[in-house]
Amino acid sequence: MAITREAALHQLLPLGYNLEVEAIREKEYPQLTDCVYLDHAGTTLYPKSGIEAFSADLCSNLYGNPHSPSAPSQLSTKRVENVRLRVLQYFNASPEDFDVVFCANATAAMKLVTEAFSALEGGWSYRYHADAHTSLVGIREIAKDHRYFRNDIEVEDWLQQPRTDSETETAVFAWPAQSNLTGRRCPWEWAQKLRTAHPNYYSLLDAAALVSTAPLDLSDVQSAPDFTVLSFYKIFGFPNLGALIVRRASGDILRGRKYFGGGTVDALTIGKNFWARKKEDPHSYLEDGTIPFHSIIALDSMMTAQERLYGSIHNISKHAFALGKLAYEQMSNLEHSNGRKVVHFYGGGNYDSSLSQGPTISFNLLKPDGSWVGYAEFEKLASVKKIHLRVGGMCNPGGMEAYIGIKPWEVEQNYAAGHVCSDDHDIMNGKPTGAIRISLGAMSTVDDILAFVNFLDEFYTDKVAVPLDFGTAIHGGPKAIVDSLIIYPIKSCGGFKIPSGVSWSIKPHGLSWDREWCLVHLGTGASLNQKAYNKMTTVRPSINLDTGMLTVSIHNRSDIKPLQIPLSAKPADLKNLHSSASRVCGDKITALTYNDPEIVDFFSTAVGVPCTLARFPAESTSRNYKPHLAKNGSAAGSNGRRNPNILLSNESPILVINTSSIDALNQHIASTNGKQAKPDVFRANIVLRNVAEEDEPYAEDTWKRLKIGSEHFDLLGPCRRCHMVCIDQDTAEKNEEPFVTLAKTRMIGGKVLFGQHATHVSNPNSGTRGEATIKVGDLVEVLTGTGDDSCSSSGASSEPEVEVSAPFPVAVAPTSPPPSPPVAKSGGFFQSLVSSRRWSRRVK
Ligand SMILES: *Cc1c(COP(=O)(O)O)cnc(C)c1O
């Protein structure tokens, strides 16, 4: 248990915590009901009254395009000019010394500056601080040469050095006023020092992260940066608008910008090469085209709302800083039972002064044995608990290198191994590939901090329940029966239960008709998934092999007539389909899309986004099984075994679960009065039920090969789970269970595992010829894998033969032994299971 609320308030109030925020939050931020929002550095949130005032403003005034003399147009111009002044006043900047140029966002403001510099005949040089947002890093591609400073000391040293002769040409030095990664605030005096030490340099200050919770004071024009960029949504939550604040004394250099558009020139001819750049204010020659006048007008309402609700940015600054300090201290206190710290912080952490630190904390979590908790896995659980934060590389490559210690070659290696920004590869080669970030804002409260710290305490200190110890004995003989068989003809949509008594055929890629279709977004062509579009559960396909039809209905919508789609893949039936590029789980595929308006309408209505059905012809299958079970992010097939083909299922041909394990899980859930998990949330194909008395829950974790009826299946490894299991397959509603209890009881090697991936293998000795089938009620034997094991995969003949080695736990030693995995207190059994499995398969 973290600090009590009383004790927390006792600490917060003297620092300027604003108790009124708790009431403001109720009234002004209905979007925050029931959740903990900790991503104010991503965007802070807009208050209801601000949006209502903006809406009333628009509805009671006639605003025209600002570029003309009409009254509505003049009204817009007037409002925009007032807001421009108001923005300057907000930053204590005198209109005589500064001008505001409205842009799309901070990044656009940076680009505008570099666009002007690019017009310089002799080129220009670029220097930047390594703790920079990618937007600042990208500028280097335009400059003639570039260099970065690894830290503040390097910058200070450079500023101390006397100017060298070569340093006469024009150059830009850019740095973040606050790191978007760590919240660390850089020294403010650099602009002035730069002006003295290196007068050929222009200063570009990225204030985007700073201004969200700190005042930016431009009252002293001598010490102010030449160019300051920021985004307003980070200060006010709305509108999506940014600004370049130009120090007029330094503004002339921008006038050389080549492009013009809209009202930025005074005189122009088309045929001849004559144009004259406007002479006056930077904004008049830098704002191309129609300015975002509605957004600028919105900014007025939002500024008024902030002032009314919080008084000033100074109050917000103290409030948020006090909360950041509390969060940092409480997180620092978290320990495992062996005394090890739970939170490893990156940078920052100096909560003595808001001059050097903002209310942003970046960190990763450590397990009791000192190994890392994956941030992607962490985010899944946080999101189920309705705690919203940011994880990953944070658009700050320099910070990642400096704080997390990911070397450039490791970034390349990880990329080559398949890791891209914001995917699930959160730990590679034992190191995190990113971090977790929380950031606070004006409307954060003490309860947000307590909820977050308690969440860490509950789930990430080793007080959590240790998974059951199953023992290691493996017995041969019949163990289970097939309780049900389910296919998902349309990926991510409802399942179709194979009627009992029906023998269903098994194909190399899984059960027949499983994931034969998917839904694709009409705009992007990407396949849709239930995680993002919960309503896909209401799409209910069924297969009728007698009529040769796929029938699709929408659950609880009897007003919508079910669709009938022919199963046959005859050219005549396929002629209305269009071949188009699509993506499934990051893989590029070619799918055949159905363009019939009736079909488009049907699915768009059901899911609530413009989409249509697409078919993934089995012949073109090129996606391979890629389990996420491997410890280091390398696929299980890396030992040379060719991975089985899959259609549109995410990872493997077949997913097997066991009702005994669901029962065990539900017992845990019952102890916290949570919502019981129904088997269908696991979206398995084969649901087994233990019949042998002695069999424990999760026995399937130790199984390696099954004989179901007369067919053989290899279990490939455990299935990694995400919060998709929380979507009720009947109602499409989200709950926190069963993921929360899974995370407590089935967190193994940093991953939440439930069920087993499987693939069918045909057995030439079994005597069966023709089609392989499976049916409800089939008996399940667990094979111990002795002499009868020379099986070949049922895939095409080009599939390599697979030899299955001695029964678990006797592993076939690889030529060089695999590194032994760190054995976590709560997951040692599974980790050794997973690693010995990986090495126990090989190609003949
Ligand atoms: C958010 C942020 C940016 C980018 O802002 P955009 O609005 O996306 O242009 C740049 N730098 C820092 C420090 C930021 O926090």
The ligand as an ORCA input file, in Angstrom:
! r2SCAN-3c Opt
* xyz 0 1
  C       5.258     16.915    -28.539
  C       6.604     17.374    -28.796
  C       7.027     17.667    -30.081
  C       6.175     17.479    -31.297
  O       5.038     18.238    -31.252
  P       4.017     18.172    -32.482
  O       2.806     18.836    -31.960
  O       3.807     16.729    -32.752
  O       4.645     18.856    -33.613
  C       8.316     18.102    -30.252
  N       9.131     18.250    -29.214
  C       8.762     17.995    -27.967
  C       9.721     18.191    -26.842
  C       7.477     17.541    -27.708
  O       7.108     17.266    -26.457
*
